[in-house]
Amino acid sequence: MSTPESASPDNFTGASIGPYHVEEVIGVSQWGHIYRAVQTSIGRTVALKILTPDIAALPGKIEHFLEESRAAAQLSHAHIAGVYEAGRAGDTYFCAMEHLDGPPLQEFLTAVGEDGTAQVDEHHLLQLISHIARGLDFLWQKQVPHPAPVTDNILLNSEGVAKLRNIELLDQEASPSPDHDRQTLGIGLAEFANQIGPVSKPVGEFVERMLGLPDRKPITSLLGLADEAEALDRKLFPPVTAQSTIEKFEKKKTNPLVYVGIGVALIAVVVGIVFWRHTESKPPEPEAPRPADIGAMIEIPAGDFIFQDGVSTNLPTYFIEKYEVTIAQYKEFLDAMFAGAKITPHPFQPRRSGYAPDAWDKMITAITNRLPFNNAPLTWDSPVFGVDWYDAYAYCQWRGRRLPTEMEWEKAARGADGLKYPWGNALDPAKANYGIAGKLTKWSLVYLPAGDRSPYQVQGLAGNVSEWTASSETRSTAVVRGGSWQDADPVATLRQAQVRRDYRATTLGFRCANDEPAK
């Protein structure tokens, strides 16, 4: 390996690594930077992932890097970015991958109407859905653990073919099911497209089915999703030209009127129809005065209650927080820890540097400057999220409290009579923040919507964020209860039994409980 003077241990731009000449940084992975490079022997452009020296020095990291790269190289599919080789050049370890050189996703999905305004290119949106659904189905067939699909991991080649960029889990939990992949893909693309403009009614209804909205015909598999996307694409946009997708894309950029005029890819947008049916069924909640009882606990009296599928269970008296823990409350905890407060970590907790949630600094910056976070409003009274089980355990201990067991959580949500939802037995879109949270609000104030209230007056158990509990089935997992802003049906018996304790998500928070009234 030859390295020019400008290169550094963390920047290989300009270096030659084995048969590859490194040109520039194009991305980042858990192992270090990803570079555009040229395989000089055959003139092939690749994406070169390089293991940085500081990570390589950690025990087991080299073996993990090579094993992961070689496993990925065994996956050959039209909609998953290929891996060519993994190896070593001198003291440097690398992985050469397919370089995807297509247009940025935002540009690819943007068309310009005759009035000059941007709108969603529904033809390419449907193609993209089909491509990624087939790639995800392949991963499930091969039983390959992978993160849920997000738009950041979807890239395009020069022919407009969409591919999953990589299958690194990073610090994310593996996707639990194909249905979860389908719904997550729908959320990401709906959010992405909603930044561009409205869509037609057929496409809007199709995406709602991807999201799993309860009154829409379900899509039962990823292959079914791909097939239906292709069928709808053929119906709405019958082939009329032999031009390649990328040629159309280039014409669209240089002469939008030609792109529309040749009859490719667009139909008239139906005025007022967007992805979000909930803008009709869930009007914006009015701002409510901040209640004085944030942090208060509610007594749940001793006695029998209906647990899960009709099992009568008895619990002693306990206390549970009325609201989910807020960002403001969690900030108090982090400030106290920074100032020297002491807690006893859970005995299973791995070594860590602190208890800050994912993207904590960005979260605080967004709130302080009144900016959106992940395209949605965020306030100090939004529920904290991006916390793992150990974070929640530590916070509750700092407060002199504990996490509720899942039985305690369910009794607080369903009452003694075992209601299906905290408010009753009928699903009501106006009662809770669920079902992709219309208008991209995602996280509501912990005291809104007011209708998400149980017989014991405990708030927010159906929606907003799902919640960690103290219950577990294995040493490394814990039970998560309740629906979130992305769940299609926030039934109070909803439970995820084996969620890794170190899992973090924008849909997951917590509240505390106690055996005695809080001081």
Secondary structure by P-SEA (a helix, b strand, c coil): ccccccccccccccccccccccccccccccccbbbbccccccccccbbbbbccccccccaaaaaaaaaaaaaaacccccccccccccccccbbbbbccccccccccccccccccccbbbbaaaaaaaaaaaaaaaaaaaaaacccccccccccccccccccccccccccccccccccaaaaaaaaaaaaaaaaaacccccaaaaaaaaaaaccccccccccaaaaaaaaaaaaaaaccccccccaaaaaaaaaacaaaaaaacccccccccccccccccccccccccccccccccbbbbbbbbbbbcccbbbbbbcccccccccccaaaaaaaaaaaaabbbbbccccccccccccccaaaaaaaaaaacccccccccccccccccccaaaaaaaaaaacbbbbcaaaaaaaccccccccccccccccccccccccccccccccccccccccccccccccccccccccccccccccbbbbbcccccccccccccccccccccccccccccccccccccc
